[in-house]
Amino acid sequence: MLKIWGRATSSNVQKVLWTCAELNIPFERLDVGGPFGGNRDPEYLRLNPNGLVPTVKDGDLIMWESNTICRYLASTHNGDHLYPSDPAHRTHVERWMDWQLAVPGGPMGALLYGLIRSTPETRDQTALEAARHRAASAWTIVDDAVKDRPFLAGDHLTLAEIVMGTLIYRWFSFAIERPDLPHLKTWFERMRERPAFKQYIEIPIT
Ligand SMILES: N[C@@H](CCC(=O)N[C@@H](CS)C(=O)NCC(=O)O)C(=O)O
């Protein structure tokens, strides 16, 4: 059985849990990281030298980097609908996966730390506002991309959505000013229809 190390509140763990749910992959999950700790223990660092979650074990194979893990799971569990094997179709999914790490990942992380994990006294309002602007401009790109199709890579959900699910859930949950992006909202509502989204993504943000 697949083994996943990582707390269920981590956005990067949540990508893996959602992928498993969409592909009906059974797994065992161990709480590591955040308040649970354990991710700096020598035995954990031997599995994942970054000391971050998730880490996943499938047989003898140890994996880290959440997007890589999602790609592996789709490739090994009949997940062509989530991650197409055809290179041209695949590129539409992959570019959004890379974009998630490179563009909204940073500012959305800064908003999480600034709004949820710091106190008003320690909050850097200027940095927070800069992150909000950067995130808004990233989500404007998605809003435009989904104005004439239901999902980023076409007519159905793919890993492009799965790796962005937690970030978009947080974007609409944070108590911040947001530009009016109606296509983005509809896209988010489509994701919310998935039972796995309710189970693994729409949980309290900590
Ligand atoms: N690029 C890595 C990033 C992993 C990462 O930053 N994980 C965070 C949680 S989202 C973490 O382990 N933080 C330390 C902790 O939870 O204690 C991935 O995608 O897997």
Ligand as a Chemical Component Dictionary entry (heavy atoms), coordinates in Angstrom:
data_LIG
# 
_chem_comp.id                   LIG 
_chem_comp.type                 NON-POLYMER 
_chem_comp.pdbx_formal_charge   0 
_chem_comp.three_letter_code    LIG 
# 
loop_
_chem_comp_atom.comp_id 
_chem_comp_atom.atom_id 
_chem_comp_atom.alt_atom_id 
_chem_comp_atom.type_symbol 
_chem_comp_atom.charge 
_chem_comp_atom.model_Cartn_x 
_chem_comp_atom.model_Cartn_y 
_chem_comp_atom.model_Cartn_z 
_chem_comp_atom.pdbx_ordinal 
LIG N1  N1  N 0 8.224 21.719 -3.408 1  
LIG C1  C1  C 0 7.798 20.885 -2.308 2  
LIG C2  C2  C 0 7.415 21.801 -1.168 3  
LIG C3  C3  C 0 7.046 21.023 0.084  4  
LIG C4  C4  C 0 6.690 21.983 1.214  5  
LIG O1  O1  O 0 7.052 23.166 1.210  6  
LIG N2  N2  N 0 5.991 21.440 2.219  7  
LIG C5  C5  C 0 5.633 22.236 3.368  8  
LIG C6  C6  C 0 4.145 22.063 3.682  9  
LIG S1  S1  S 0 3.096 22.665 2.388  10 
LIG C7  C7  C 0 6.379 21.727 4.594  11 
LIG O2  O2  O 0 6.816 20.592 4.633  12 
LIG N3  N3  N 0 6.528 22.596 5.602  13 
LIG C8  C8  C 0 7.119 22.201 6.840  14 
LIG C9  C9  C 0 6.122 21.586 7.778  15 
LIG O3  O3  O 0 4.957 21.320 7.395  16 
LIG O4  O4  O 0 6.519 21.357 8.926  17 
LIG C10 C10 C 0 6.629 20.002 -2.754 18 
LIG O5  O5  O 0 5.911 20.432 -3.661 19 
LIG O6  O6  O 0 6.463 18.892 -2.250 20 
# 
loop_
_chem_comp_bond.comp_id 
_chem_comp_bond.atom_id_1 
_chem_comp_bond.atom_id_2 
_chem_comp_bond.value_order 
_chem_comp_bond.pdbx_ordinal 
LIG N1  C1  SING 1  
LIG C1  C2  SING 2  
LIG C1  C10 SING 3  
LIG C2  C3  SING 4  
LIG C3  C4  SING 5  
LIG C4  O1  DOUB 6  
LIG C4  N2  SING 7  
LIG N2  C5  SING 8  
LIG C5  C6  SING 9  
LIG C5  C7  SING 10 
LIG C6  S1  SING 11 
LIG C7  O2  DOUB 12 
LIG C7  N3  SING 13 
LIG N3  C8  SING 14 
LIG C8  C9  SING 15 
LIG C9  O3  DOUB 16 
LIG C9  O4  SING 17 
LIG C10 O5  DOUB 18 
LIG C10 O6  SING 19 
# 
